[in-house]
Amino acid sequence: MIEYINKAIKYTEGYTFEQFCEDKKTIDATVFAISQIGELVKNISIETIEKYPNIEWNMIKGLRNRIVHDYEGINLTSIWVYFK
């Protein structure tokens, strides 16, 4: 999971929101990384979830589901604020 978090941060590093919205390759790479994070969150133990209650686990899973089931309808603002 950390690997995908770092990738998404790296992909968007130095971008403004406007630049991000214009770069389809960066959007695709970032969205893929986020979807992978959401997929991996499904495998996290209850103990880990309880140990880190400040992490919005359900939001991460929910964002992954929106990406996977409605790729064309992705709200880029939601993607941007995820890592900024």
C-alpha positions as CSV (number, residue, x, y, z in Angstrom):
1,M,0.0,0.0,0.0
2,I,2.8,2.4,0.9
3,E,4.3,1.8,-2.6
4,Y,1.1,3.0,-4.3
5,I,0.8,5.9,-1.9
6,N,4.3,7.0,-2.8
7,K,3.7,6.6,-6.5
8,A,0.5,8.7,-6.5
9,I,2.3,11.4,-4.5
10,K,5.2,11.3,-7.0
11,Y,2.9,11.4,-10.0
12,T,1.3,14.6,-8.8
13,E,4.3,16.3,-7.3
14,G,4.9,19.8,-8.7
15,Y,1.5,19.9,-10.4
16,T,-1.2,22.5,-9.9
17,F,-4.8,21.1,-10.0
18,E,-5.2,22.6,-13.5
19,Q,-2.0,20.9,-14.8
20,F,-3.2,17.7,-13.3
21,C,-6.5,17.9,-15.0
22,E,-4.8,18.4,-18.4
23,D,-2.4,15.5,-18.1
24,K,-4.3,12.4,-19.0
25,K,-1.3,10.1,-18.3
26,T,-0.9,11.4,-14.9
27,I,-4.6,11.1,-14.2
28,D,-4.6,7.5,-15.3
29,A,-1.5,6.6,-13.3
30,T,-2.7,8.4,-10.2
31,V,-6.2,6.9,-10.4
32,F,-4.7,3.4,-10.9
33,A,-2.6,3.8,-7.8
34,I,-5.5,5.0,-5.7
35,S,-7.6,2.0,-7.0
36,Q,-4.8,-0.3,-5.9
37,I,-4.7,1.2,-2.5
38,G,-8.4,0.7,-2.1
39,E,-8.1,-2.9,-3.2
40,L,-5.4,-3.5,-0.7
41,V,-7.4,-1.9,2.1
42,K,-9.9,-4.7,1.8
43,N,-7.3,-7.1,3.2
44,I,-6.3,-5.1,6.3
45,S,-7.1,-6.8,9.5
46,I,-9.7,-5.5,12.0
47,E,-6.9,-5.1,14.5
48,T,-5.0,-2.8,12.2
49,I,-8.2,-0.8,11.4
50,E,-8.8,-0.4,15.1
51,K,-5.2,0.5,15.8
52,Y,-5.4,3.4,13.3
53,P,-8.9,4.9,13.7
54,N,-7.7,8.3,12.3
55,I,-7.4,6.7,8.8
56,E,-10.6,6.9,6.8
57,W,-10.6,3.3,5.7
58,N,-14.2,3.3,4.4
59,M,-13.5,6.5,2.4
60,I,-10.5,4.8,0.8
61,K,-12.6,1.7,-0.1
62,G,-15.4,3.9,-1.3
63,L,-13.2,5.9,-3.6
64,R,-11.8,2.7,-5.1
65,N,-15.3,1.5,-5.8
66,R,-16.2,4.8,-7.5
67,I,-13.1,4.6,-9.6
68,V,-13.6,1.0,-10.7
69,H,-17.4,1.2,-11.3
70,D,-17.6,4.6,-12.9
71,Y,-14.2,5.5,-14.3
72,E,-15.6,8.0,-16.8
73,G,-17.5,9.8,-14.0
74,I,-14.5,10.3,-11.7
75,N,-14.4,13.6,-9.9
76,L,-10.9,14.9,-10.4
77,T,-11.2,17.2,-7.4
78,S,-11.8,14.1,-5.2
79,I,-8.7,12.5,-6.6
80,W,-6.6,15.7,-6.2
81,V,-7.5,16.3,-2.6
82,Y,-6.8,12.7,-1.8
83,F,-3.0,13.3,-2.1
84,K,-2.8,17.1,-1.5
